[in-house]
């Protein structure tokens, strides 16, 4: 049974994870998706890459299709929403990286 910890909570959504199974749940807008740790990392990279593109449209036009791990399921976002999601996933990835370091066995670090 999962015991979730909150990694992010804001007006646009939340991200929680189970420290035991490493599952991540991301809620953004009206979408909620469950991701494995590795899937979240790939999702974050894709969101960041898309957010780095410049869109020649209004900030509130839903024109960005973001595929999700489920077949035939996508998020449809505005450039502004994509920027918000990119910031959110970057903050969460930094926390996940820190937790990975903290959860390493103490003998895993090697001083050179």
N, C-alpha and C positions, 0 to 999 in steps of 0.2 A: 504494500500500500504506500502510495506516495505522500510525502509530507513536504509541501511546497514552500519555497522561500521566494520572496519577491525580489526581483532584480531591477525592475523598472515599473513605475506606476505614474501615469500622467494623464492629462486630458485626452490625449489621442489613443491611449491604450495601456497595456501592461505586458510584462514578461515575467513569468515565474518558472522555476525549475525544481526538480526533485534532486536533492544531493545524492540520493541512493542510486536511482536508475539513470540519472543525468538527462532525463527528458525535459524539454523546454516547451512551454506553451506561450505563444505570442498572440495577443489580441490587439488588433489595430482597426479602428473604424468599426465596421460591422462584421469583420472577419476574425475568426479564431482558428489557429492552426497549431497542431502538436508536432514538434520536430525533435529528432535525435540531436545530440550535441553536434555531430558532424554535419547534419543537414542545416542546423542553424548557422554554422560557420559558412557554408556555401551560400545560403540565403543572404547573409549579411554582405558577403563579397559581391553578389549580384546586385543587391540594393545600392551599395556604394558605387559600383560601376555605372549603374543607370543614373544615379543622382549626379554623377560627374558630367553626364551629357547635358547639353544645353538644348532646351526645347523652345522652338519658335512659336509659341502659342500663349494664350492667356494662362495665368497661374491657376485658374479654377476649372480648366477644361480637363475632364477625365480622358486621358489619351494614352496612359502608360499601362501596359499589360504586364503584370508580374506573375510568372508561373509559380504555382505551389507544388509540393511533392505529390499531391493526389492527382490522378489522371483527369484532365479536362477541367481543372479548377485553377482560376487566376484571380488576383486582386486587380481591380481597375482603379488607378490612382491619378490624381492631378500632380503636376510638378511640385506644388507646395506640400502635398501629402507625402510624396516620395522623399523630399528633403527631410521632413519630420521623421519618417520611418528610418532613413539612413542615420540620422543623429541618434535615434533611439537604439537601433541595433549596434551602433558603434559603442555606445555606453555599456550596453549589455555584454558585448564581446570583451571589453576591457575587464569587466567583473568576472566573466567566465575564465579568462586567462589568469586572473589573480587567484581564483578558487582552485584552478588546476595546479598552480604553484604551491598553494597552501596545503593541498591534499596529497602532495607527493610524500612518499616516505622520507623521513629525515636523512637517511643515508644516501639519497639520490643526488644530492648536490655535491659537486666536485669542485674544490678550490684549486685553481691552477696557479 
